[in-house]
């Protein structure tokens, strides 16, 4: 009988029994279930188990957080259940089948658009900066812009359009084609070439179609018929349809073509036929469908019921973030920008992020004497105001729930102000306070007013409800024994302590609350910190024994220190899905290592191409009686040299 046999029996019963388990696997900290009927799982009872540190559902998987002993638990569980575990990909596939059509659509949209977001945000910031220098009449009594006064800024304005055009006119179709083809297992370079054929300079620019007389539109003459030479700059659906066609044609030709000539036949036939289909059929159809969708959304935002539309959208957007459905708004925003030269949807998204951050700001006020809470609250608030909401939502607001509802209410109020004033953004930007840079200049004052609503309403509501619930009186910690140093909170006695952890990577040392993962940022697995790496070799932060390795994914290492303290080093977020591609262990289970010993190598570029973040976390999974850990964040770490924690 294993150590976790009884717990396994209990968990099996609480998830609905063997017959309710479609698939099960585990990663370094979590059991991952795909359940036939998720409603049969008694979540409250599961989270009450001593061995369980929390649970959540994501992308069709019910994940139960066990900690660094999950591999032993998994063995006992599969033995008790009498089932065989499967690979992470099999669980992912089964989870996809367990999702409804909206969840599957959101998952697909997320995987398509996630790799494009950095470029889109960069383009949005550039357009916003250009707005400030070429469209704000704030000089000489409001009669001139900075561009009109300075040749340098006029030249800079012209130069920066090189990047703006590359992102929004050319980059979107090309990026979408590449991303779809990569996700579907096709040849990415063919996707890039396909995207380039949609925005070629030989074609009439999509933005010029509406103002060009029909008899002046260029065309290809094939004798018996002609085809208009129209580009698809900034168009979303034509690019998606064309890329999907390329993938399926490539699969078809690869299946029927002998291997000896496949290198020639497959790419040639696939690409030529797809480009024909894209310009003859798919492009015009995709354009019309995309325009129809954007017209419906635009009418909702600008029509007679726009206040109701804004209130509903503002209220439900934060829950959409939890389900992942919010990724679908990227495509709608891009289509609105293409059709109406701006989007009124994205400003409400930015306001929702600000509202959730304002609820956290209220929690900072309520828990101002609670040092432990502030270590999560403050970084979560900062990251939320800068557009990263997950630490705030998962780490603070959902934990107490009432701040989450207060944030949703404030978001709804701000959205009403936003749509009532027709506030429009030039592009998708940073989804928080800096988002004002992406707003069209004439609407910046109305967006600022909306921001005031997004800050004030959630803050006041959260403070009122929090005081009624007594949150301001919970877990008040005495601060007399604490020394404050830049970027951290360190106990006085820590300076003389021999127990130190060194940086395990080169890079920026951040708090867990800044990690874009609800489990880690909320501290469900344990206390710790993280590093945004600029190197690719993971080193041991301390002398220890290698206790846990994930041989199939090679993305994490569990260490046991001489005093029994256990730590987990986890490279990237959700990198278990990569099945070890780009990861290489440099140690074996049972090895004794010293601080600075290389543990594993990883490929940051492959992690990013797979759509994951490379931020690497260090979690104290078992304190073994140690009272307190002091983490030093907000600094630049040097692997093997910089002290990042002490106990």
HELIX and SHEET records of a PDB file:
HELIX    1   1 UNK A    5  UNK A   14  1                                  10    
HELIX    2   2 UNK A   18  UNK A   20  5                                   3    
HELIX    3   3 UNK A   38  UNK A   40  5                                   3    
HELIX    4   4 UNK A   43  UNK A   48  1                                   6    
HELIX    5   5 UNK A   70  UNK A   81  1                                  12    
HELIX    6   6 UNK A   88  UNK A   98  1                                  11    
HELIX    7   7 UNK A  101  UNK A  113  1                                  13    
HELIX    8   8 UNK A  114  UNK A  116  5                                   3    
HELIX    9   9 UNK A  117  UNK A  134  1                                  18    
HELIX   10  10 UNK A  146  UNK A  149  1                                   4    
HELIX   11  11 UNK A  151  UNK A  165  1                                  15    
HELIX   12  12 UNK A  166  UNK A  171  3                                   6    
HELIX   13  13 UNK A  172  UNK A  183  1                                  12    
HELIX   14  14 UNK A  188  UNK A  198  1                                  11    
HELIX   15  15 UNK A  206  UNK A  208  5                                   3    
HELIX   16  16 UNK A  214  UNK A  216  5                                   3    
HELIX   17  17 UNK A  237  UNK A  256  1                                  20    
HELIX   18  18 UNK A  259  UNK A  261  5                                   3    
HELIX   19  19 UNK A  262  UNK A  277  1                                  16    
HELIX   20  20 UNK A  278  UNK A  282  3                                   5    
HELIX   21  21 UNK A  283  UNK A  302  1                                  20    
HELIX   22  22 UNK A  306  UNK A  323  1                                  18    
HELIX   23  23 UNK A  325  UNK A  327  5                                   3    
HELIX   24  24 UNK A  328  UNK A  340  1                                  13    
HELIX   25  25 UNK A  346  UNK A  366  1                                  21    
HELIX   26  26 UNK A  371  UNK A  385  1                                  15    
HELIX   27  27 UNK A  390  UNK A  392  1                                   3    
HELIX   28  28 UNK A  393  UNK A  397  3                                   5    
HELIX   29  29 UNK A  398  UNK A  400  1                                   3    
HELIX   30  30 UNK A  402  UNK A  420  1                                  19    
HELIX   31  31 UNK A  433  UNK A  438  5                                   6    
HELIX   32  32 UNK A  441  UNK A  443  5                                   3    
HELIX   33  33 UNK A  444  UNK A  469  1                                  26    
HELIX   34  34 UNK A  471  UNK A  473  5                                   3    
HELIX   35  35 UNK A  492  UNK A  496  5                                   5    
HELIX   36  36 UNK A  512  UNK A  514  5                                   3    
HELIX   37  37 UNK A  518  UNK A  521  1                                   4    
HELIX   38  38 UNK A  575  UNK A  578  5                                   4    
HELIX   39  39 UNK A  604  UNK A  609  1                                   6    
SHEET    1   A 4 UNK A  21  UNK A  26  0                                        
SHEET    2   A 4 UNK A  30  UNK A  35 -1                                        
SHEET    3   A 4 UNK A  61  UNK A  65 -1                                        
SHEET    4   A 4 UNK A  54  UNK A  58 -1                                        
SHEET    1   B 2 UNK A 219  UNK A 221  0                                        
SHEET    2   B 2 UNK A 226  UNK A 228 -1                                        
SHEET    1   C 2 UNK A 482  UNK A 485  0                                        
SHEET    2   C 2 UNK A 488  UNK A 491 -1                                        
SHEET    1   D 3 UNK A 500  UNK A 502  0                                        
SHEET    2   D 3 UNK A 643  UNK A 646 -1                                        
SHEET    3   D 3 UNK A 630  UNK A 631 -1                                        
SHEET    1   E 8 UNK A 592  UNK A 593  0                                        
SHEET    2   E 8 UNK A 544  UNK A 549 -1                                        
SHEET    3   E 8 UNK A 556  UNK A 561 -1                                        
SHEET    4   E 8 UNK A 566  UNK A 571 -1                                        
SHEET    5   E 8 UNK A 616  UNK A 622 -1                                        
SHEET    6   E 8 UNK A 527  UNK A 533 -1                                        
SHEET    7   E 8 UNK A 507  UNK A 511 -1                                        
SHEET    8   E 8 UNK A 635  UNK A 637 -1                                        
SHEET    1   F 3 UNK A 537  UNK A 539  0                                        
SHEET    2   F 3 UNK A 598  UNK A 602 -1                                        
SHEET    3   F 3 UNK A 583  UNK A 585 -1                                        
END                                                                             
